[in-house]
Amino acid sequence: MTRPSPPCHCSLSLSYAERQTTDFTVEIATATAAVAESFRGTEDPRLRAVLESLTRHLHAFVREIEPTTREWEAAIGFHTTVGHTP
């Protein structure tokens, strides 16, 4: 049995200029290292590896896509909806 897709409430009508403007100005390499460091105390080695990998991949995604804050919020909203779908 397949799960039905959750409704997507992320329809964004962005202009070209809005898509070209990124609101993420934090130095991603520094942020990635700081977040990975925050997992150092995680006792379960597998969980620590999962969290560190997730962080690296998510930060790489942000570097590649350079989403605006509006796009980022829509993406997080979509994933939150998916995560709450039974």
PyMOL Python script that loads the backbone (N, CA, C, O; Angstrom):
from pymol import cmd

cmd.read_pdbstr("""\
ATOM      1  N   MET A   1       0.848  -1.178   0.000  1.00  0.00           N
ATOM      2  CA  MET A   1       0.000   0.000   0.000  1.00  0.00           C
ATOM      3  C   MET A   1       0.891   1.237   0.000  1.00  0.00           C
ATOM      4  O   MET A   1       1.803   1.348   0.820  1.00  0.00           O
ATOM      5  N   THR A   2       0.636   2.146  -0.896  1.00  0.00           N
ATOM      6  CA  THR A   2       1.412   3.377  -0.966  1.00  0.00           C
ATOM      7  C   THR A   2       0.704   4.487  -0.217  1.00  0.00           C
ATOM      8  O   THR A   2      -0.524   4.568  -0.191  1.00  0.00           O
ATOM      9  N   ARG A   3       1.500   5.324   0.380  1.00  0.00           N
ATOM     10  CA  ARG A   3       0.950   6.475   1.099  1.00  0.00           C
ATOM     11  C   ARG A   3       0.594   7.564   0.111  1.00  0.00           C
ATOM     12  O   ARG A   3       1.341   7.817  -0.834  1.00  0.00           O
ATOM     13  N   PRO A   4      -0.541   8.212   0.321  1.00  0.00           N
ATOM     14  CA  PRO A   4      -0.862   9.341  -0.560  1.00  0.00           C
ATOM     15  C   PRO A   4       0.103  10.490  -0.280  1.00  0.00           C
ATOM     16  O   PRO A   4       0.549  10.694   0.849  1.00  0.00           O
ATOM     17  N   SER A   5       0.401  11.213  -1.313  1.00  0.00           N
ATOM     18  CA  SER A   5       1.276  12.371  -1.148  1.00  0.00           C
ATOM     19  C   SER A   5       0.569  13.439  -0.343  1.00  0.00           C
ATOM     20  O   SER A   5      -0.615  13.697  -0.564  1.00  0.00           O
ATOM     21  N   PRO A   6       1.279  14.072   0.598  1.00  0.00           N
ATOM     22  CA  PRO A   6       0.661  15.158   1.353  1.00  0.00           C
ATOM     23  C   PRO A   6       0.429  16.349   0.445  1.00  0.00           C
ATOM     24  O   PRO A   6       1.129  16.534  -0.550  1.00  0.00           O
ATOM     25  N   PRO A   7      -0.555  17.148   0.795  1.00  0.00           N
ATOM     26  CA  PRO A   7      -0.779  18.339  -0.026  1.00  0.00           C
ATOM     27  C   PRO A   7       0.423  19.273   0.074  1.00  0.00           C
ATOM     28  O   PRO A   7       0.979  19.467   1.155  1.00  0.00           O
ATOM     29  N   CYS A   8       0.807  19.831  -1.023  1.00  0.00           N
ATOM     30  CA  CYS A   8       1.924  20.766  -1.025  1.00  0.00           C
ATOM     31  C   CYS A   8       1.378  22.180  -0.979  1.00  0.00           C
ATOM     32  O   CYS A   8       0.654  22.611  -1.877  1.00  0.00           O
ATOM     33  N   HIS A   9       1.730  22.886   0.066  1.00  0.00           N
ATOM     34  CA  HIS A   9       1.301  24.277   0.222  1.00  0.00           C
ATOM     35  C   HIS A   9       2.474  25.197  -0.053  1.00  0.00           C
ATOM     36  O   HIS A   9       2.622  26.247   0.572  1.00  0.00           O
ATOM     37  N   CYS A  10       3.301  24.788  -0.994  1.00  0.00           N
ATOM     38  CA  CYS A  10       4.527  25.540  -1.233  1.00  0.00           C
ATOM     39  C   CYS A  10       4.539  26.199  -2.600  1.00  0.00           C
ATOM     40  O   CYS A  10       5.607  26.422  -3.169  1.00  0.00           O
ATOM     41  N   SER A  11       3.389  26.506  -3.122  1.00  0.00           N
ATOM     42  CA  SER A  11       3.368  27.158  -4.430  1.00  0.00           C
ATOM     43  C   SER A  11       3.870  28.580  -4.284  1.00  0.00           C
ATOM     44  O   SER A  11       3.215  29.439  -3.695  1.00  0.00           O
ATOM     45  N   LEU A  12       5.031  28.797  -4.827  1.00  0.00           N
ATOM     46  CA  LEU A  12       5.654  30.114  -4.744  1.00  0.00           C
ATOM     47  C   LEU A  12       5.649  30.741  -6.119  1.00  0.00           C
ATOM     48  O   LEU A  12       6.014  30.106  -7.108  1.00  0.00           O
ATOM     49  N   SER A  13       5.245  31.958  -6.172  1.00  0.00           N
ATOM     50  CA  SER A  13       5.286  32.694  -7.422  1.00  0.00           C
ATOM     51  C   SER A  13       6.337  33.777  -7.262  1.00  0.00           C
ATOM     52  O   SER A  13       6.036  34.917  -6.910  1.00  0.00           O
ATOM     53  N   LEU A  14       7.576  33.393  -7.528  1.00  0.00           N
ATOM     54  CA  LEU A  14       8.678  34.315  -7.321  1.00  0.00           C
ATOM     55  C   LEU A  14       9.142  34.900  -8.647  1.00  0.00           C
ATOM     56  O   LEU A  14       9.177  34.222  -9.675  1.00  0.00           O
ATOM     57  N   SER A  15       9.490  36.151  -8.592  1.00  0.00           N
ATOM     58  CA  SER A  15      10.048  36.787  -9.775  1.00  0.00           C
ATOM     59  C   SER A  15      11.495  36.318  -9.948  1.00  0.00           C
ATOM     60  O   SER A  15      12.082  35.738  -9.035  1.00  0.00           O
ATOM     61  N   TYR A  16      12.051  36.570 -11.110  1.00  0.00           N
ATOM     62  CA  TYR A  16      13.449  36.218 -11.362  1.00  0.00           C
ATOM     63  C   TYR A  16      14.356  36.887 -10.327  1.00  0.00           C
ATOM     64  O   TYR A  16      15.273  36.252  -9.807  1.00  0.00           O
ATOM     65  N   ALA A  17      14.109  38.149 -10.031  1.00  0.00           N
ATOM     66  CA  ALA A  17      14.943  38.872  -9.065  1.00  0.00           C
ATOM     67  C   ALA A  17      14.863  38.236  -7.686  1.00  0.00           C
ATOM     68  O   ALA A  17      15.877  38.121  -6.997  1.00  0.00           O
ATOM     69  N   GLU A  18      13.662  37.819  -7.274  1.00  0.00           N
ATOM     70  CA  GLU A  18      13.517  37.173  -5.972  1.00  0.00           C
ATOM     71  C   GLU A  18      14.286  35.854  -5.932  1.00  0.00           C
ATOM     72  O   GLU A  18      14.893  35.522  -4.913  1.00  0.00           O
ATOM     73  N   ARG A  19      14.264  35.107  -7.023  1.00  0.00           N
ATOM     74  CA  ARG A  19      14.982  33.829  -7.061  1.00  0.00           C
ATOM     75  C   ARG A  19      16.487  34.041  -7.036  1.00  0.00           C
ATOM     76  O   ARG A  19      17.224  33.165  -6.584  1.00  0.00           O
ATOM     77  N   GLN A  20      16.952  35.180  -7.509  1.00  0.00           N
ATOM     78  CA  GLN A  20      18.383  35.448  -7.556  1.00  0.00           C
ATOM     79  C   GLN A  20      18.913  36.020  -6.240  1.00  0.00           C
ATOM     80  O   GLN A  20      20.126  36.134  -6.062  1.00  0.00           O
ATOM     81  N   THR A  21      18.031  36.375  -5.331  1.00  0.00           N
ATOM     82  CA  THR A  21      18.436  36.980  -4.072  1.00  0.00           C
ATOM     83  C   THR A  21      18.448  35.939  -2.977  1.00  0.00           C
ATOM     84  O   THR A  21      17.423  35.323  -2.688  1.00  0.00           O
ATOM     85  N   THR A  22      19.583  35.742  -2.376  1.00  0.00           N
ATOM     86  CA  THR A  22      19.659  34.799  -1.270  1.00  0.00           C
ATOM     87  C   THR A  22      19.715  35.562   0.040  1.00  0.00           C
ATOM     88  O   THR A  22      20.390  36.586   0.150  1.00  0.00           O
ATOM     89  N   ASP A  23      19.003  35.056   1.025  1.00  0.00           N
ATOM     90  CA  ASP A  23      18.997  35.689   2.333  1.00  0.00           C
ATOM     91  C   ASP A  23      19.919  34.972   3.315  1.00  0.00           C
ATOM     92  O   ASP A  23      20.042  35.387   4.468  1.00  0.00           O
ATOM     93  N   PHE A  24      20.569  33.894   2.862  1.00  0.00           N
ATOM     94  CA  PHE A  24      21.481  33.161   3.729  1.00  0.00           C
ATOM     95  C   PHE A  24      22.866  33.763   3.585  1.00  0.00           C
ATOM     96  O   PHE A  24      23.524  33.581   2.561  1.00  0.00           O
ATOM     97  N   THR A  25      23.312  34.483   4.615  1.00  0.00           N
ATOM     98  CA  THR A  25      24.596  35.163   4.524  1.00  0.00           C
ATOM     99  C   THR A  25      25.628  34.576   5.475  1.00  0.00           C
ATOM    100  O   THR A  25      26.766  35.043   5.529  1.00  0.00           O
ATOM    101  N   VAL A  26      25.235  33.562   6.220  1.00  0.00           N
ATOM    102  CA  VAL A  26      26.164  32.923   7.153  1.00  0.00           C
ATOM    103  C   VAL A  26      27.199  32.147   6.351  1.00  0.00           C
ATOM    104  O   VAL A  26      26.870  31.514   5.348  1.00  0.00           O
ATOM    105  N   GLU A  27      28.417  32.198   6.785  1.00  0.00           N
ATOM    106  CA  GLU A  27      29.469  31.412   6.148  1.00  0.00           C
ATOM    107  C   GLU A  27      29.176  29.940   6.397  1.00  0.00           C
ATOM    108  O   GLU A  27      29.329  29.453   7.517  1.00  0.00           O
ATOM    109  N   ILE A  28      28.757  29.234   5.359  1.00  0.00           N
ATOM    110  CA  ILE A  28      28.276  27.861   5.492  1.00  0.00           C
ATOM    111  C   ILE A  28      29.363  26.929   6.015  1.00  0.00           C
ATOM    112  O   ILE A  28      29.068  26.077   6.853  1.00  0.00           O
ATOM    113  N   ALA A  29      30.590  27.054   5.561  1.00  0.00           N
ATOM    114  CA  ALA A  29      31.655  26.156   6.027  1.00  0.00           C
ATOM    115  C   ALA A  29      31.825  26.265   7.537  1.00  0.00           C
ATOM    116  O   ALA A  29      31.969  25.251   8.220  1.00  0.00           O
ATOM    117  N   THR A  30      31.809  27.471   8.056  1.00  0.00           N
ATOM    118  CA  THR A  30      31.928  27.680   9.496  1.00  0.00           C
ATOM    119  C   THR A  30      30.714  27.124  10.220  1.00  0.00           C
ATOM    120  O   THR A  30      30.843  26.495  11.270  1.00  0.00           O
ATOM    121  N   ALA A  31      29.540  27.354   9.658  1.00  0.00           N
ATOM    122  CA  ALA A  31      28.312  26.856  10.279  1.00  0.00           C
ATOM    123  C   ALA A  31      28.306  25.336  10.288  1.00  0.00           C
ATOM    124  O   ALA A  31      27.916  24.732  11.287  1.00  0.00           O
ATOM    125  N   THR A  32      28.727  24.705   9.203  1.00  0.00           N
ATOM    126  CA  THR A  32      28.749  23.244   9.133  1.00  0.00           C
ATOM    127  C   THR A  32      29.645  22.673  10.215  1.00  0.00           C
ATOM    128  O   THR A  32      29.266  21.723  10.900  1.00  0.00           O
ATOM    129  N   ALA A  33      30.827  23.243  10.376  1.00  0.00           N
ATOM    130  CA  ALA A  33      31.764  22.768  11.404  1.00  0.00           C
ATOM    131  C   ALA A  33      31.186  22.970  12.805  1.00  0.00           C
ATOM    132  O   ALA A  33      31.328  22.099  13.664  1.00  0.00           O
ATOM    133  N   ALA A  34      30.544  24.094  13.038  1.00  0.00           N
ATOM    134  CA  ALA A  34      29.972  24.376  14.358  1.00  0.00           C
ATOM    135  C   ALA A  34      28.831  23.423  14.686  1.00  0.00           C
ATOM    136  O   ALA A  34      28.724  22.946  15.816  1.00  0.00           O
ATOM    137  N   VAL A  35      27.982  23.146  13.708  1.00  0.00           N
ATOM    138  CA  VAL A  35      26.875  22.224  13.945  1.00  0.00           C
ATOM    139  C   VAL A  35      27.410  20.811  14.181  1.00  0.00           C
ATOM    140  O   VAL A  35      26.954  20.122  15.093  1.00  0.00           O
ATOM    141  N   ALA A  36      28.372  20.378  13.367  1.00  0.00           N
ATOM    142  CA  ALA A  36      28.963  19.044  13.552  1.00  0.00           C
ATOM    143  C   ALA A  36      29.595  18.932  14.937  1.00  0.00           C
ATOM    144  O   ALA A  36      29.481  17.896  15.592  1.00  0.00           O
ATOM    145  N   GLU A  37      30.245  19.972  15.371  1.00  0.00           N
ATOM    146  CA  GLU A  37      30.864  19.985  16.704  1.00  0.00           C
ATOM    147  C   GLU A  37      29.812  19.830  17.795  1.00  0.00           C
ATOM    148  O   GLU A  37      30.083  19.228  18.834  1.00  0.00           O
ATOM    149  N   SER A  38      28.620  20.364  17.571  1.00  0.00           N
ATOM    150  CA  SER A  38      27.567  20.267  18.588  1.00  0.00           C
ATOM    151  C   SER A  38      27.103  18.830  18.813  1.00  0.00           C
ATOM    152  O   SER A  38      26.478  18.533  19.832  1.00  0.00           O
ATOM    153  N   PHE A  39      27.403  17.934  17.868  1.00  0.00           N
ATOM    154  CA  PHE A  39      27.020  16.526  18.018  1.00  0.00           C
ATOM    155  C   PHE A  39      28.105  15.700  18.704  1.00  0.00           C
ATOM    156  O   PHE A  39      27.913  14.503  18.920  1.00  0.00           O
ATOM    157  N   ARG A  40      29.221  16.298  19.046  1.00  0.00           N
ATOM    158  CA  ARG A  40      30.350  15.564  19.621  1.00  0.00           C
ATOM    159  C   ARG A  40      29.956  14.774  20.858  1.00  0.00           C
ATOM    160  O   ARG A  40      30.475  13.680  21.077  1.00  0.00           O
ATOM    161  N   GLY A  41      29.053  15.301  21.667  1.00  0.00           N
ATOM    162  CA  GLY A  41      28.650  14.627  22.892  1.00  0.00           C
ATOM    163  C   GLY A  41      27.579  13.563  22.700  1.00  0.00           C
ATOM    164  O   GLY A  41      27.142  12.957  23.679  1.00  0.00           O
ATOM    165  N   THR A  42      27.149  13.323  21.487  1.00  0.00           N
ATOM    166  CA  THR A  42      26.123  12.316  21.223  1.00  0.00           C
ATOM    167  C   THR A  42      26.722  10.940  21.496  1.00  0.00           C
ATOM    168  O   THR A  42      27.688  10.533  20.851  1.00  0.00           O
ATOM    169  N   GLU A  43      26.141  10.233  22.455  1.00  0.00           N
ATOM    170  CA  GLU A  43      26.714   8.956  22.881  1.00  0.00           C
ATOM    171  C   GLU A  43      26.610   7.857  21.840  1.00  0.00           C
ATOM    172  O   GLU A  43      27.545   7.072  21.683  1.00  0.00           O
ATOM    173  N   ASP A  44      25.502   7.780  21.130  1.00  0.00           N
ATOM    174  CA  ASP A  44      25.300   6.726  20.135  1.00  0.00           C
ATOM    175  C   ASP A  44      26.103   7.078  18.878  1.00  0.00           C
ATOM    176  O   ASP A  44      25.784   8.060  18.208  1.00  0.00           O
ATOM    177  N   PRO A  45      27.141   6.293  18.543  1.00  0.00           N
ATOM    178  CA  PRO A  45      27.975   6.625  17.383  1.00  0.00           C
ATOM    179  C   PRO A  45      27.195   6.648  16.069  1.00  0.00           C
ATOM    180  O   PRO A  45      27.472   7.472  15.198  1.00  0.00           O
ATOM    181  N   ARG A  46      26.236   5.761  15.926  1.00  0.00           N
ATOM    182  CA  ARG A  46      25.446   5.729  14.691  1.00  0.00           C
ATOM    183  C   ARG A  46      24.596   6.993  14.560  1.00  0.00           C
ATOM    184  O   ARG A  46      24.531   7.591  13.485  1.00  0.00           O
ATOM    185  N   LEU A  47      23.943   7.401  15.657  1.00  0.00           N
ATOM    186  CA  LEU A  47      23.139   8.624  15.637  1.00  0.00           C
ATOM    187  C   LEU A  47      24.018   9.828  15.333  1.00  0.00           C
ATOM    188  O   LEU A  47      23.627  10.702  14.560  1.00  0.00           O
ATOM    189  N   ARG A  48      25.207   9.880  15.939  1.00  0.00           N
ATOM    190  CA  ARG A  48      26.134  10.990  15.670  1.00  0.00           C
ATOM    191  C   ARG A  48      26.491  11.021  14.183  1.00  0.00           C
ATOM    192  O   ARG A  48      26.519  12.092  13.578  1.00  0.00           O
ATOM    193  N   ALA A  49      26.765   9.854  13.589  1.00  0.00           N
ATOM    194  CA  ALA A  49      27.114   9.788  12.163  1.00  0.00           C
ATOM    195  C   ALA A  49      25.941  10.245  11.299  1.00  0.00           C
ATOM    196  O   ALA A  49      26.136  10.955  10.313  1.00  0.00           O
ATOM    197  N   VAL A  50      24.722   9.839  11.665  1.00  0.00           N
ATOM    198  CA  VAL A  50      23.532  10.250  10.907  1.00  0.00           C
ATOM    199  C   VAL A  50      23.366  11.764  10.969  1.00  0.00           C
ATOM    200  O   VAL A  50      23.143  12.402   9.939  1.00  0.00           O
ATOM    201  N   LEU A  51      23.471  12.342  12.148  1.00  0.00           N
ATOM    202  CA  LEU A  51      23.294  13.785  12.313  1.00  0.00           C
ATOM    203  C   LEU A  51      24.380  14.570  11.579  1.00  0.00           C
ATOM    204  O   LEU A  51      24.089  15.584  10.945  1.00  0.00           O
ATOM    205  N   GLU A  52      25.617  14.111  11.659  1.00  0.00           N
ATOM    206  CA  GLU A  52      26.707  14.804  10.972  1.00  0.00           C
ATOM    207  C   GLU A  52      26.523  14.744   9.456  1.00  0.00           C
ATOM    208  O   GLU A  52      26.724  15.740   8.761  1.00  0.00           O
ATOM    209  N   SER A  53      26.139  13.568   8.946  1.00  0.00           N
ATOM    210  CA  SER A  53      25.919  13.430   7.499  1.00  0.00           C
ATOM    211  C   SER A  53      24.746  14.286   7.037  1.00  0.00           C
ATOM    212  O   SER A  53      24.824  14.956   6.007  1.00  0.00           O
ATOM    213  N   LEU A  54      23.666  14.261   7.798  1.00  0.00           N
ATOM    214  CA  LEU A  54      22.504  15.086   7.464  1.00  0.00           C
ATOM    215  C   LEU A  54      22.901  16.557   7.385  1.00  0.00           C
ATOM    216  O   LEU A  54      22.489  17.264   6.465  1.00  0.00           O
ATOM    217  N   THR A  55      23.687  17.011   8.333  1.00  0.00           N
ATOM    218  CA  THR A  55      24.139  18.399   8.356  1.00  0.00           C
ATOM    219  C   THR A  55      24.982  18.725   7.127  1.00  0.00           C
ATOM    220  O   THR A  55      24.761  19.746   6.475  1.00  0.00           O
ATOM    221  N   ARG A  56      25.945  17.865   6.808  1.00  0.00           N
ATOM    222  CA  ARG A  56      26.795  18.111   5.628  1.00  0.00           C
ATOM    223  C   ARG A  56      25.964  18.184   4.352  1.00  0.00           C
ATOM    224  O   ARG A  56      26.163  19.076   3.527  1.00  0.00           O
ATOM    225  N   HIS A  57      25.029  17.240   4.191  1.00  0.00           N
ATOM    226  CA  HIS A  57      24.217  17.213   2.974  1.00  0.00           C
ATOM    227  C   HIS A  57      23.263  18.410   2.896  1.00  0.00           C
ATOM    228  O   HIS A  57      23.082  18.999   1.830  1.00  0.00           O
ATOM    229  N   LEU A  58      22.665  18.759   4.017  1.00  0.00           N
ATOM    230  CA  LEU A  58      21.746  19.897   4.029  1.00  0.00           C
ATOM    231  C   LEU A  58      22.486  21.194   3.729  1.00  0.00           C
ATOM    232  O   LEU A  58      21.990  22.030   2.974  1.00  0.00           O
ATOM    233  N   HIS A  59      23.662  21.367   4.310  1.00  0.00           N
ATOM    234  CA  HIS A  59      24.436  22.581   4.052  1.00  0.00           C
ATOM    235  C   HIS A  59      24.930  22.616   2.604  1.00  0.00           C
ATOM    236  O   HIS A  59      25.000  23.686   1.999  1.00  0.00           O
ATOM    237  N   ALA A  60      25.273  21.447   2.046  1.00  0.00           N
ATOM    238  CA  ALA A  60      25.673  21.392   0.631  1.00  0.00           C
ATOM    239  C   ALA A  60      24.495  21.781  -0.258  1.00  0.00           C
ATOM    240  O   ALA A  60      24.667  22.484  -1.254  1.00  0.00           O
ATOM    241  N   PHE A  61      23.307  21.326   0.104  1.00  0.00           N
ATOM    242  CA  PHE A  61      22.101  21.693  -0.639  1.00  0.00           C
ATOM    243  C   PHE A  61      21.915  23.210  -0.632  1.00  0.00           C
ATOM    244  O   PHE A  61      21.623  23.804  -1.670  1.00  0.00           O
ATOM    245  N   VAL A  62      22.079  23.829   0.519  1.00  0.00           N
ATOM    246  CA  VAL A  62      21.902  25.283   0.623  1.00  0.00           C
ATOM    247  C   VAL A  62      22.955  26.004  -0.222  1.00  0.00           C
ATOM    248  O   VAL A  62      22.645  26.995  -0.884  1.00  0.00           O
ATOM    249  N   ARG A  63      24.197  25.513  -0.204  1.00  0.00           N
ATOM    250  CA  ARG A  63      25.237  26.139  -1.044  1.00  0.00           C
ATOM    251  C   ARG A  63      24.886  26.014  -2.522  1.00  0.00           C
ATOM    252  O   ARG A  63      25.082  26.956  -3.290  1.00  0.00           O
ATOM    253  N   GLU A  64      24.366  24.851  -2.925  1.00  0.00           N
ATOM    254  CA  GLU A  64      24.049  24.621  -4.340  1.00  0.00           C
ATOM    255  C   GLU A  64      22.843  25.423  -4.796  1.00  0.00           C
ATOM    256  O   GLU A  64      22.895  26.066  -5.845  1.00  0.00           O
ATOM    257  N   ILE A  65      21.760  25.400  -4.034  1.00  0.00           N
ATOM    258  CA  ILE A  65      20.493  25.995  -4.446  1.00  0.00           C
ATOM    259  C   ILE A  65      20.399  27.475  -4.098  1.00  0.00           C
ATOM    260  O   ILE A  65      19.737  28.236  -4.804  1.00  0.00           O
ATOM    261  N   GLU A  66      21.052  27.890  -3.019  1.00  0.00           N
ATOM    262  CA  GLU A  66      20.987  29.264  -2.528  1.00  0.00           C
ATOM    263  C   GLU A  66      19.544  29.754  -2.415  1.00  0.00           C
ATOM    264  O   GLU A  66      19.169  30.742  -3.047  1.00  0.00           O
ATOM    265  N   PRO A  67      18.733  29.059  -1.604  1.00  0.00           N
ATOM    266  CA  PRO A  67      17.330  29.459  -1.487  1.00  0.00           C
ATOM    267  C   PRO A  67      17.168  30.790  -0.765  1.00  0.00           C
ATOM    268  O   PRO A  67      17.969  31.152   0.097  1.00  0.00           O
ATOM    269  N   THR A  68      16.119  31.504  -1.135  1.00  0.00           N
ATOM    270  CA  THR A  68      15.761  32.698  -0.379  1.00  0.00           C
ATOM    271  C   THR A  68      15.115  32.224   0.924  1.00  0.00           C
ATOM    272  O   THR A  68      14.783  31.046   1.058  1.00  0.00           O
ATOM    273  N   THR A  69      14.938  33.115   1.863  1.00  0.00           N
ATOM    274  CA  THR A  69      14.268  32.756   3.104  1.00  0.00           C
ATOM    275  C   THR A  69      12.868  32.241   2.809  1.00  0.00           C
ATOM    276  O   THR A  69      12.416  31.278   3.429  1.00  0.00           O
ATOM    277  N   ARG A  70      12.187  32.867   1.882  1.00  0.00           N
ATOM    278  CA  ARG A  70      10.829  32.457   1.525  1.00  0.00           C
ATOM    279  C   ARG A  70      10.817  31.032   0.963  1.00  0.00           C
ATOM    280  O   ARG A  70       9.959  30.227   1.325  1.00  0.00           O
ATOM    281  N   GLU A  71      11.758  30.726   0.089  1.00  0.00           N
ATOM    282  CA  GLU A  71      11.854  29.370  -0.467  1.00  0.00           C
ATOM    283  C   GLU A  71      12.199  28.357   0.618  1.00  0.00           C
ATOM    284  O   GLU A  71      11.637  27.263   0.659  1.00  0.00           O
ATOM    285  N   TRP A  72      13.125  28.729   1.494  1.00  0.00           N
ATOM    286  CA  TRP A  72      13.537  27.838   2.589  1.00  0.00           C
ATOM    287  C   TRP A  72      12.340  27.528   3.493  1.00  0.00           C
ATOM    288  O   TRP A  72      12.109  26.371   3.847  1.00  0.00           O
ATOM    289  N   GLU A  73      11.595  28.543   3.858  1.00  0.00           N
ATOM    290  CA  GLU A  73      10.432  28.339   4.729  1.00  0.00           C
ATOM    291  C   GLU A  73       9.396  27.444   4.057  1.00  0.00           C
ATOM    292  O   GLU A  73       8.774  26.619   4.725  1.00  0.00           O
ATOM    293  N   ALA A  74       9.201  27.591   2.752  1.00  0.00           N
ATOM    294  CA  ALA A  74       8.270  26.731   2.030  1.00  0.00           C
ATOM    295  C   ALA A  74       8.756  25.286   2.041  1.00  0.00           C
ATOM    296  O   ALA A  74       7.963  24.365   2.234  1.00  0.00           O
ATOM    297  N   ALA A  75      10.048  25.086   1.835  1.00  0.00           N
ATOM    298  CA  ALA A  75      10.613  23.733   1.837  1.00  0.00           C
ATOM    299  C   ALA A  75      10.487  23.093   3.216  1.00  0.00           C
ATOM    300  O   ALA A  75      10.114  21.925   3.326  1.00  0.00           O
ATOM    301  N   ILE A  76      10.794  23.844   4.260  1.00  0.00           N
ATOM    302  CA  ILE A  76      10.670  23.315   5.625  1.00  0.00           C
ATOM    303  C   ILE A  76       9.209  23.018   5.935  1.00  0.00           C
ATOM    304  O   ILE A  76       8.905  22.004   6.563  1.00  0.00           O
ATOM    305  N   GLY A  77       8.304  23.886   5.504  1.00  0.00           N
ATOM    306  CA  GLY A  77       6.877  23.647   5.710  1.00  0.00           C
ATOM    307  C   GLY A  77       6.421  22.367   5.040  1.00  0.00           C
ATOM    308  O   GLY A  77       5.636  21.612   5.613  1.00  0.00           O
ATOM    309  N   PHE A  78       6.909  22.111   3.817  1.00  0.00           N
ATOM    310  CA  PHE A  78       6.573  20.885   3.108  1.00  0.00           C
ATOM    311  C   PHE A  78       7.066  19.671   3.890  1.00  0.00           C
ATOM    312  O   PHE A  78       6.320  18.712   4.086  1.00  0.00           O
ATOM    313  N   HIS A  79       8.316  19.711   4.335  1.00  0.00           N
ATOM    314  CA  HIS A  79       8.881  18.571   5.072  1.00  0.00           C
ATOM    315  C   HIS A  79       8.203  18.368   6.420  1.00  0.00           C
ATOM    316  O   HIS A  79       8.063  17.233   6.875  1.00  0.00           O
ATOM    317  N   THR A  80       7.788  19.431   7.051  1.00  0.00           N
ATOM    318  CA  THR A  80       7.042  19.315   8.311  1.00  0.00           C
ATOM    319  C   THR A  80       5.709  18.613   8.050  1.00  0.00           C
ATOM    320  O   THR A  80       5.300  17.739   8.814  1.00  0.00           O
ATOM    321  N   THR A  81       5.045  18.999   6.975  1.00  0.00           N
ATOM    322  CA  THR A  81       3.769  18.361   6.608  1.00  0.00           C
ATOM    323  C   THR A  81       3.980  16.872   6.336  1.00  0.00           C
ATOM    324  O   THR A  81       3.214  16.036   6.815  1.00  0.00           O
ATOM    325  N   VAL A  82       5.003  16.546   5.579  1.00  0.00           N
ATOM    326  CA  VAL A  82       5.311  15.151   5.273  1.00  0.00           C
ATOM    327  C   VAL A  82       5.573  14.380   6.574  1.00  0.00           C
ATOM    328  O   VAL A  82       5.098  13.258   6.746  1.00  0.00           O
ATOM    329  N   GLY A  83       6.316  14.985   7.465  1.00  0.00           N
ATOM    330  CA  GLY A  83       6.666  14.320   8.724  1.00  0.00           C
ATOM    331  C   GLY A  83       5.469  14.078   9.636  1.00  0.00           C
ATOM    332  O   GLY A  83       5.515  13.195  10.492  1.00  0.00           O
ATOM    333  N   HIS A  84       4.408  14.844   9.465  1.00  0.00           N
ATOM    334  CA  HIS A  84       3.216  14.684  10.310  1.00  0.00           C
ATOM    335  C   HIS A  84       2.116  13.888   9.625  1.00  0.00           C
ATOM    336  O   HIS A  84       1.035  13.715  10.188  1.00  0.00           O
ATOM    337  N   THR A  85       2.382  13.400   8.410  1.00  0.00           N
ATOM    338  CA  THR A  85       1.387  12.616   7.679  1.00  0.00           C
ATOM    339  C   THR A  85       1.420  11.176   8.196  1.00  0.00           C
ATOM    340  O   THR A  85       2.475  10.542   8.204  1.00  0.00           O
ATOM    341  N   PRO A  86       0.265  10.660   8.628  1.00  0.00           N
ATOM    342  CA  PRO A  86       0.265   9.277   9.155  1.00  0.00           C
ATOM    343  C   PRO A  86       0.560   8.238   8.087  1.00  0.00           C
ATOM    344  O   PRO A  86       0.593   7.043   8.381  1.00  0.00           O
TER     345      PRO A  86
END
""", "prot")
cmd.dss("prot")
cmd.show_as("cartoon", "prot")
cmd.util.cbc("prot")
cmd.orient("prot")
